[in-house]
Amino acid sequence: MMNVVYMVPLFLFLIVGLFFLIVALLQWLWNITIPELFGLKSVTYWQAFRLLVIAYILFGGGTVFLR
């Protein structure tokens, strides 16, 4: 059985990794959908990151990632 001291950093690493994976998913979905439908530009990884942060602030945050 793993000690709690080792599980906390592992848990934090998994949360951060999941967040970066969600950002990559948002970027991919945006780039295959929005430019074709509305004629907007593709976004970079860090622009997708900022979009998620803005959505987190505007729409109550956490609900997208925790539910």
CYANA upper distance limits for C-alpha pairs under 8 A (distance plus 0.5 A):
  2 MET  CA      6 TYR  CA      7.25
  2 MET  CA      7 MET  CA      7.38
  3 ASN  CA      7 MET  CA      7.05
  4 VAL  CA      8 VAL  CA      6.82
  5 VAL  CA      9 PRO  CA      8.05
  6 TYR  CA     10 LEU  CA      7.08
  7 MET  CA     11 PHE  CA      6.49
  8 VAL  CA     12 LEU  CA      6.73
  9 PRO  CA     13 PHE  CA      6.50
 10 LEU  CA     14 LEU  CA      6.69
 11 PHE  CA     15 ILE  CA      6.78
 12 LEU  CA     16 VAL  CA      6.69
 13 PHE  CA     17 GLY  CA      6.50
 14 LEU  CA     18 LEU  CA      6.49
 15 ILE  CA     19 PHE  CA      6.74
 16 VAL  CA     20 PHE  CA      6.86
 17 GLY  CA     21 LEU  CA      6.70
 18 LEU  CA     22 ILE  CA      6.68
 19 PHE  CA     23 VAL  CA      6.80
 20 PHE  CA     24 ALA  CA      6.81
 21 LEU  CA     25 LEU  CA      6.74
 22 ILE  CA     26 LEU  CA      6.66
 23 VAL  CA     27 GLN  CA      6.70
 23 VAL  CA     45 TYR  CA      7.54
 23 VAL  CA     48 ALA  CA      6.46
 23 VAL  CA     49 PHE  CA      6.01
 23 VAL  CA     52 LEU  CA      7.64
 24 ALA  CA     28 TRP  CA      6.67
 24 ALA  CA     45 TYR  CA      6.97
 24 ALA  CA     48 ALA  CA      8.04
 25 LEU  CA     29 LEU  CA      6.59
 26 LEU  CA     30 TRP  CA      6.49
 26 LEU  CA     48 ALA  CA      6.83
 27 GLN  CA     31 ASN  CA      6.58
 27 GLN  CA     43 VAL  CA      6.90
 27 GLN  CA     44 THR  CA      7.33
 27 GLN  CA     45 TYR  CA      6.56
 27 GLN  CA     48 ALA  CA      5.82
 28 TRP  CA     32 ILE  CA      6.76
 29 LEU  CA     33 THR  CA      6.58
 30 TRP  CA     34 ILE  CA      5.89
 30 TRP  CA     35 PRO  CA      8.14
 30 TRP  CA     42 SER  CA      7.59
 30 TRP  CA     43 VAL  CA      7.76
 31 ASN  CA     35 PRO  CA      6.84
 31 ASN  CA     41 LYS  CA      8.47
 31 ASN  CA     42 SER  CA      5.52
 31 ASN  CA     43 VAL  CA      7.05
 32 ILE  CA     36 GLU  CA      7.69
 33 THR  CA     37 LEU  CA      6.77
 34 ILE  CA     38 PHE  CA      6.20
 34 ILE  CA     39 GLY  CA      7.48
 34 ILE  CA     40 LEU  CA      6.81
 34 ILE  CA     41 LYS  CA      8.40
 34 ILE  CA     42 SER  CA      8.23
 35 PRO  CA     39 GLY  CA      5.04
 35 PRO  CA     40 LEU  CA      5.02
 35 PRO  CA     41 LYS  CA      6.09
 35 PRO  CA     42 SER  CA      6.73
 36 GLU  CA     40 LEU  CA      8.16
 43 VAL  CA     47 GLN  CA      6.29
 43 VAL  CA     48 ALA  CA      6.87
 44 THR  CA     48 ALA  CA      6.80
 45 TYR  CA     49 PHE  CA      6.78
 46 TRP  CA     50 ARG  CA      6.74
 47 GLN  CA     51 LEU  CA      6.73
 48 ALA  CA     52 LEU  CA      6.84
 49 PHE  CA     53 VAL  CA      6.89
 50 ARG  CA     54 ILE  CA      6.63
 51 LEU  CA     55 ALA  CA      6.63
 52 LEU  CA     56 TYR  CA      6.49
 53 VAL  CA     57 ILE  CA      6.77
 54 ILE  CA     58 LEU  CA      6.58
 55 ALA  CA     59 PHE  CA      6.20
 55 ALA  CA     61 GLY  CA      7.71
 56 TYR  CA     60 GLY  CA      6.55
 56 TYR  CA     61 GLY  CA      4.45
 56 TYR  CA     62 GLY  CA      7.21
 57 ILE  CA     61 GLY  CA      6.28
 62 GLY  CA     66 LEU  CA      6.30
 63 THR  CA     67 ARG  CA      6.08
